[in-house]
Amino acid sequence: MEKLKLNDHRRYPRTKVQWPGVIKYRDHIIEVTTVDISVQGVMVVSSFKVKTNQHATLMLNCSFNDKKAVFYAKTRVKQVRFSQYKFNLILIFEELSPKFKAFIKNFVSASQNF
């Protein structure tokens, strides 16, 4: 039987990260910064509020071990929270390339080991 981590009670573990990016929401291009990421979705900080259950295209500038990549994903806005003059947007991945999914999985796994 696997030993469970006490702090890891989520189905999809997440890790903190600060990658810049943008989301395309309706006719708007909104700058965002990631707060944390998992294989299921991402939390980003934005100065612009969006509505829940809306679709948005996400573009992230990712970096990991001195490697850089730009990834695109189709997302759905699951939740919006207001925090210190900013909005925390929780985006669920709806369409994600297998390459980006593997990248996130490896990134989260490597981050959990530190």
Buried (B, 14 or more C-beta within 10 A) or exposed (E): EEEEEEEEEEEEBBBEBEBBBBBBBEEEEBEBBBBBBBBBBBBBBBEBEBEEEEBBBBBBEBBBEEEEEEBBBBBBBBEBEEEEEBBBBBBEBEEBEEEBBEBBBEBBEEBEEE
